[in-house]
Structures are given as structure tokens and as C-alpha cells.
Amino acid sequence: MRSPTVTTIIPTCNRAHFLGETLDSVLGQTVPPAQVIVVNDGSTDATPELLRRYAGRIEVIDQENTGRPRAVNQAMAQVRGEYLWVFDDDDIAVPQSLERHLAVLEAHPEVDFTYSGCLILQTHPDGSVEQKGPLPMPEVSEDEMFSRMLEQNFMQLQAMLVRTRCYREIGLFDDRLNLCDDYDINLRLTRRFHGRRLDTPSFLFRQHGGLRGRPGGLFPAEHRSRYWVEENRAIHLRLRGELALAEYLPRSLGAGELDASRRRRALLQRACVMARLALWEEALVDLRQALVETLPGAPLDPVERDLCRRALGRFIRFDLAIEGLVDHPEVARRFGTLLKESANHDARQIFAAALSRFASERLRQVQPGRAVRALFLARRIAGLRAWFPER
């Protein structure tokens, strides 16, 4: 009987205090990887001494510090496994992780990769650890995996097993990115290939302090959300120029010339992606085409209503979309005018309700300026109805 082979790549830099536990969890899998490549990315701590303890069980690549994307890329040429598992140097794999992923991939050759969730493990400065439950993950069908990934990265490489041929086809990690190289590669994977979700968590996602980033661009862990936002914006502005509008739809809806209903949905999906990142210049163009120029006044279907809700939803922990409106009067004015011209009651009600909820939250947080501006915009969009939650 054929035994599937897995290669694990672990890039590391100055994480000797975590790396041993990581390696033990990877090597101790109930179905262990056939090849483990550790790329020592210019560590100056005890990493070399630690790695020598695993001699004969791992392969080590030593290089000057260049950052995670280049470290992973350096190992790609040496990958021998049919499947590839890219893991972080500070996380801990669940013992049955590979066994569970392999079971699905071996039984379903039409599936190109598997993914699952994780449990958050908070490591405090005094060394104590605290399990904080699962990282939230949306329920997404295989058909809409790429379109939903465009809204946010809900896959972690540590919880993914990918057929190596897929990585070979999409190319190397983008070493221009400081933090979102994993999101970029996942977008390329989900755009082209078919994935399947596993319901059980695959690893403990360690949260801790310390520096992040690449040489010349290091930053404290608490600042990473800002870098996620900046790099997400850059990724999506590039993709806006590369993707056909139909690619913003689920795979089953994107074939052939778009009729009016599919075009409106695709425009609302792209507007949702842009608005969530407060890229309002781009979002307003799409909203105008969707709500004013395409099927004007026609009610939204349930999927379109959800897209409008998510458009003003939070990105990570930030209300980027709504703050991008209420903090910029000219953008807010254009948004309100567009919705008035659309005569789309559904969209006006959804957006006004989101603004009203935001205002209530800001009042509780004693941020009256933003609260008043949000209520003013909500009232302009939907009149007195803006003072009440959407029904």
C-alpha cells in the first residue's frame, strides 16, 4: 500500500525558546512527516545549538536573515513530499493533525488542499500560558471559498495541507510583503484550486510579545494589526486590476457573460472587499454601478443583503469602513447621495442600521464626535428609521 509523503517547512529566527516544542509537536505526529526542513533565518540566539539536538531527524538550511517569505522560498527547491505543510516556529501542532488532513486528501483526489481551525494559546511575559478558545472561522462553502477569502484571510498555513504541485504551479511567496505573505499565497491557492474544511482544530496558535516582520521592517507584536491593514490594502488594489469582475462571484456563478443580477452581486462583493478596508474611492465606484446603474431600485436578495452588512463590518478589530465614512465628510456626502439616487430601500436600511449601531457603541465609549457624525449620516440615508435597528 502506498504511503503518502509530507514535507514540513519551518522558517525560524530567534525563537529557540519556542522552537523545541514546535519541532516535538511536528515530529511527534501520529503520521509523521517524511521530511522536515528548518530554515534558520539568521538566528543569533541558541537556535543552532537547539537544532543540533535534532540531527538526523530534520534538514537545516542556514542563511542570513531575509524574512519569512524568502526563508520558505529557499526551502521549496528541496521539497520531496507529495504534500507540503508550512508551519510557524512558535506554534504547536495537534498530534493527529497530519493524519486527519491526509485521510481527506488521500480519499478525495479532487481536493487540492485541506484547512481547519486552531486554538489560541496566550503566552504571558512571565512564561505562563492560557488557552483562550478557538479562533473564529466563518462557515464557507467550497464554491464561494475564494470570494470570501477576498474579504478576510480565514486560513492559517499551519492548519493547511496542500498538494505540493499546487505550490509549484502558483509560484513562490511574495517577499515584498512584511506580514501578509501567507494571505497572498492563500488567495492564489483558493483562486485556482479546490479546498475542503476539517472541523477539528489542527494547532495551538501561540500569541506572545516580541518583534515581527523582516529585516529593516521589524515592529512590536502589538502593532501587527496596522501592518495587516496596510498590506491588505496593497494586495486588494493590485487584485482589483488583475481579477475579472466575475471572479468576485462563487465559481458556479462566474462562467460566461454576466447578466444584470450576477453583475450586481459581483459588484457588491467587490464593493464589500474595498469598503471593509476603507478603500472608499473604489467602493463608491462599485456601489454606484451596482445600486444606481444596474437594476436600480430592485430589492436585494439575501446574499446581497449580507454583502451590504459585511461591507460596513469590522476588519480584524477595527471599524475601518464606518470610520472611513464618518471621519471624511466628502466621502460621507458622496455615499449618502449615491444611496439616495439608488432608491434601493434594502441597501439604505442596512447601511443606516449599521451606522446607528456604530453610533451607540461610540457613545458608550465616550466618543461623541464619531457618534454624532454616524447618526447624522444614518438619518440622511434613511430618515428617522436610522435611529432604530434593522428589522
N, C-alpha and C positions, 0 to 999 in steps of 0.2 A: 504493500500500500504506500502511495506517495506521501511524503511528509512535507507540508508547506514550510517554506523558509522565510524568516523575518529578519530584517536588518533594523537595528535601532541606532539612531544618531543622537548623540547628546553633546551639544556645544556647551562649554563651561568657561567661566572666568572668575577666579577668586571666590569660589563657593565651596571650598574644601569642607567647611563646617556643615554643609548640607549634602554634598555630592556623594558621600559614602552611603547614606540612607537611600538616596536616589538609585545608585547602582545596585544596591542589595535588592531593592524592590523590582528592578528590571531583570536582573539575573535570576531572581527567585520566582519568576513566573511559573505557573503550573504547566504551561507550554512555553519554555524559554526561547528567546530569540537565538537564531543561529549565529548572528554576527552583531556585536555591539561596538560602535565606533565612537570614541570620545575625542572631541576636538578641543584641545587645551589652547584656548584663545588668549595666550599671553598672560597666564596667571602669574602673580607674584607672591602668592601665599603658599600654603602647604599642598596645593593640588598635585604637583609632580610626585611627591612622596606618597600621597594617597593612591594615586593611580598605579604606582609600582606594586601595591598590595594586590592588585587585580591582574597582575601579569599572567598571560596565558588565557585569560577569560575575556579580555577586551583588546581592541586595537586602538592605539593612541596616535593622534596627529598633533604635533606641536607646531604652533605658528605664532607670529607676532599678533598682538591684539588688533583685530579688524572689525569686531562686532559679530553678532549672531548670524545675520544673513550670509556673510562671507564664510563664516565658520561652517555652517551647514553645507554651503555650496562646495567647500573644499572636500567634504567627505563624500559627496554624491558620486564621484568617479569610482570610488572604492566599494560601492554598494553591490552586494551579490545576491541579496534576498529577493524573493518574488514580491514581498510586501515590505513597505517602509513605515517605520514608526519614529517620528521625530519627538524627542522628549526633552523637557527642561531639566536643568541641573539642580533645581531646588524643590521639585515635586516628588510625590511618592505614588507609584503605581499600585493599584489593587491587584492582589496575587492572581486572580483569574482573568485579568484584562485581555491579554492576548488570546487566551483560549476562547473567550466569548466572541471576540471580533473575528477570529479565524473561522469559527463554526459557521458564521453567516456568510462570509466571503467564499468559503470553500463549497458551501451548499448552493450558492446563488452566483454563478459566473457572470450574470448580467449586472451585478452590483460592483461598482468600481472602488468604492471606499465605504467604510462604516464610521460612525461617530456616536458619541454618547456624552453624558454629563460628567460632573465632578462634584466633590465635596470640598468646601472651603476650610482650610486649616490655618488659623491665625497664629503666627509665631510672634510673641511679645518680646520686647527688648531684654527682659530678664531670662529669656530662654523657655518660658512656659508656653504651652500650646493649647489652643482651644478650637474644637470643631464647631463650625458655625452653620452647618447645614449645606444643602445643595445650592449651586449657582443656578439661578433661574434660566430656563431654556424654553423658548416658545414651541408650541406644537405646530409643526410644519409638515405638509405633505411632500413627498418626493417630487411631485410635479411643480411645486412652487418654491423649491429649495433655493434656487438662485435668486429669484425675485425678492424673497425675504432676506436672504443674505445681504442683498444690496442695502437693506435698511440697517442692519447691525450684524456684527460677527458673533454668531452664537455657537461656533465650533472652536474647540481648542485642539491644537495639534497633538497634545499629549493624550487626547481621548479619541484619536483617529488612527485607523489603519488603512493604508492606501496601497493599491497595486502599484508597484514600482514603475511600471510602464507609463502610468498616468503622470508621475513627476517627470519622467523623461520627455513626455510629449509637451507639457506646458512650460518647461524651462526652469531656470534656477530662481532662487529667492531674489527679490529686488533689494540690492544692498544700498540703495539710496534712502531706504526707509529706516527710521530710527527705532520704531516700536511696532508698526503695523505691517511688517513683512509677512506675518502669519495671516492676517486678514487678506492681504493681497493674494497670497498663494491659494487661500481657501476660495476666494472669488473665482480665480482661474479654474480651480478644480470643479466647483459647483456649476460654473457656466458650461463646462464641456462634458462632465461625467455624471454618473448616477450614484447617489449615496443612499445609505439606509441607516436609520437611527436605532441604537440599542437603548433599552430602558434602564439599564443598571449603570451606576457611575463607574468610571474607569480609573480615576486617580484622585489623590488629595492635592488640591491646588493651594500651595503654600503662599500665604500673604505675609509679607515682612518688610521691614525698612531696608535702607541701603540704596546704592546708586543703580540707575538703569541707563540703557542707551549704549551708544557706540563711541569709539574714541573721538574726542573733540566735541561730543554731544551728550555727555553724561548729565543726569539730573536726578534729584531725590525721588524716591518711590511715590511720595505724596503728590508729585507734580505730573504723574504719568497721564492722568485723565486729560490734561491740557494738550499733551502731545498726541494722544489718540484723536482728539478733535481736529487738530491741525492736519495730521496725516490723513485722516478720513476725508477731509475736505479736498485735499490734493488728489487722492485716489478717485473720488467721485467726479471731480471736474474733468479729470482725464477720461474716465469711463463714459461720461456724457458725450464726449466727442467720438468715442470708439464704438459704442453699442448702438445697434439699430433699435428704434423705438419698440419694436416687437419683442426684443429681448428682455424688456421690463415686465413682460407677461409670463405666466406659467407656461411651461414648454408646450402643453397641449393646446394653448390658445394662440401661440405666436406664429404659426405657419401661414404662408400666403399673405395677400394684401389685406390690410386691416380694414374691417368695416367700422362704422361710426361707434358702435358700442365697445368694440375691443380697443379702438383708438383712444376713446375717452378713459377706459380703465388703465391703459398703458401710460397715458399722460398723468393720470392721478397717481400711479405708482411712482413715476419718476419725480413728480412734484413732492410726494411724500419723502422720498430719499433726500431731496435737496432741502426741503423745509426743516427736516429733523436736524440738519447741520447748520441751520440759519443761512443757507445759501439762497437768500430770498430773491435775488435778481433772476436766478434760473428758475426757482419755484414759481414765481409770478408769471413767467412766460408760459410754463406748462399749465398752470391753473387757468389762465385766460383761454388757452386753446381748448382745455377740457370742458370748462364750465360756461364759457361765453360763445366760443366758435363751434363747438361740437355738441350736438344735442342740447341746445340751450333750454334751460328750464325743465328738462326731463328728470324725473326723480332718480335718485341714486339707488343702485341695488345694494344688498347687504355688504358685499365685498368692498364696493366703493365707499360706503359709509365708514367701514373700518379703516380704509386707507386715509380718509379725512381725519379720523380720530388719531391715528398714529402719526399723521403729519405734524400735529401740534403736541405730540407726546414727548416724553423725556428721552434724551440721548445720554446713555450711561447714567449719571446722576444730575444732569443739567437740563434745565428748561430752555435749551438753545433756541428752539423755534419761536416760542412766545416772547422770550426776551429780545430776540432779533426783530420782532414786530414792535413791542411797546417801547423799546429803547431808541427806535429810529422812526420819528414822526412821518417822514416822507414814505417810508416803506409801509407803515400802517395805513396811511391815506390811500395808497395805491391798492393795498389789499382790500380795504373797505369798499373802494369804488368798484373794483373787479367783482366782488360778490354782489353788490347792488345791481350791476349790469347783467350778471348771470341769471338773475331771477330764479336761482335754484334754492328753494326753501330748505331742502335737506342739508346742503353744504352750509348755509347760513346758520342754521340751528346748531349743527355740530360744532362749528368753529366758535360761535358765540358762547356755547356751553363750556367749551374748553377754556376760553378766556375768563369766564366768570369763576370757574373753579380755581384757576391760577390766581385770580384776584383775592379770593377767600384765603388761600394759603398764604399769600404775601401779607395780608392783613394780620393773620395770626403770627407771622414772623416779624411784624412791625416794619414792613416795607411799604408805607402808604403811597409813595410815588408810583411805583410799578403797579400797585393795586388799582389806583385811580385811573391810570392810563389804560390798563387792561379792561376795566369796566366801561370806560368811555368808548373803546373800540368795539366791545361786545354790544353795547347799546346802539352804536351806529350801524352795526351789521344786522341786528335782529330786533331792535326796539326794546320794549320792556321785557320781552321774553328772555333777553340776555341775562336778566337778573336771577333766573331760575335754572336748575339743572335740566339737561336734555332728557326728554321722556321717550 
